Amino acid sequence: MEIEAVRLLDLNPEMIGAFASTTVSLFLSVPSPLVPMLASDHSHAFEWVKLHVLPFQNRTKISMISVGDDVVSSLMGKKMNKWIEHHQGDFDRERRKRCRR
């Protein structure tokens, strides 16, 4: 039996990285205690994405991110995707910076 998808509540980067180069679809969850801080300050939200999504985006199959411990509706998932697309230039600059180090 092949595992198709996994929901990770513990977003340890090593745990996310363990799924690199696999076909397993990952469902990441922003811990509920972080939601108010991330919602009130976009720089904190950007840092969260830089730590938990960007380092893995080309090697892992992150299919969904939930905000809090509850499953997000598809509309919220679409909003998150639009937010990531909107900031893609920032993400690309950050990735190029890391590659130069």
RAPEKA-V217779 format. One record per residue. N is the residue number from 1. RES is the residue in one letter. NEAR is the number of other ideal C-beta (glycine too) atoms within 12 Angstrom. Layout:
<<N,RES,NEAR> <N,RES,NEAR>>
This chain:
<<1,M,3> <2,E,9> <3,I,13> <4,E,15> <5,A,18> <6,V,25> <7,R,25> <8,L,32> <9,L,20> <10,D,16> <11,L,27> <12,N,16> <13,P,22> <14,E,14> <15,M,20> <16,I,31> <17,G,20> <18,A,18> <19,F,28> <20,A,20> <21,S,12> <22,T,20> <23,T,15> <24,V,23> <25,S,19> <26,L,33> <27,F,26> <28,L,39> <29,S,28> <30,V,32> <31,P,23> <32,S,16> <33,P,11> <34,L,23> <35,V,23> <36,P,15> <37,M,17> <38,L,26> <39,A,16> <40,S,11> <41,D,14> <42,H,16> <43,S,14> <44,H,18> <45,A,28> <46,F,23> <47,E,20> <48,W,30> <49,V,33> <50,K,25> <51,L,22> <52,H,32> <53,V,35> <54,L,29> <55,P,23> <56,F,30> <57,Q,25> <58,N,14> <59,R,19> <60,T,28> <61,K,23> <62,I,35> <63,S,25> <64,M,26> <65,I,35> <66,S,28> <67,V,27> <68,G,20> <69,D,19> <70,D,15> <71,V,17> <72,V,24> <73,S,13> <74,S,13> <75,L,11> <76,M,20> <77,G,21> <78,K,15> <79,K,16> <80,M,28> <81,N,21> <82,K,13> <83,W,24> <84,I,26> <85,E,15> <86,H,16> <87,H,24> <88,Q,19> <89,G,12> <90,D,22> <91,F,24> <92,D,18> <93,R,16> <94,E,23> <95,R,21> <96,R,13> <97,K,13> <98,R,14> <99,C,10> <100,R,8> <101,R,7>>
